[in-house]
């Protein structure tokens, strides 16, 4: 890093030093302390933010806020890991952390922004499974078996292909779809298609007042559809 920069007070390029001091800012109504960096002209003593320092100081303030108010709590992390029935070490390996990292976080350590992102993503079973598929060779057989039998992992397996629906379904709706899929020995995508088929025909015929499709016609156009109708009327 260059230690010579243009000083606006001197009007010429001068030797500068980098100084660091703790500053307070208010973000979303909360006062945050962070380490800010400035450049000081060694000739006139003027302090200024060099190119890059302004952004770096803003980032430092945002990161200080996120560490205090957006980091997952130890309890959240314990329950996240429990959903996949993984040891701290195995869970860390799947997310690409060091061996002791999860232990540190579950004891109050604060994840950095990259690891916060990974932990947030891992809460989605389908994303966790994608991470697992990449890193499962890093963990032992026993841990692999435990994880693959876990509720979270099984959810990812069942909902593969239609995982995008999960955020739009309540737990009860999810459970009903899973129960029906199991009862009729369908995959979840097949079960969802069974529900969508008749409903979409009704919607479509509704758009064309003259068109009247019977359930039998709808069924003949879509052989996979059997005697089922969407559950929303029943609730
Ligand atoms: Zn100067």
Boltz pocket constraint, residues with backbone or C-beta under 6 A from the ligand:
constraints:
  - pocket:
      binder: B
      contacts: [[A, 7], [A, 8], [A, 9], [A, 10], [A, 11], [A, 12], [A, 14], [A, 41], [A, 42], [A, 43], [A, 44], [A, 45], [A, 46]]
      max_distance: 6.0
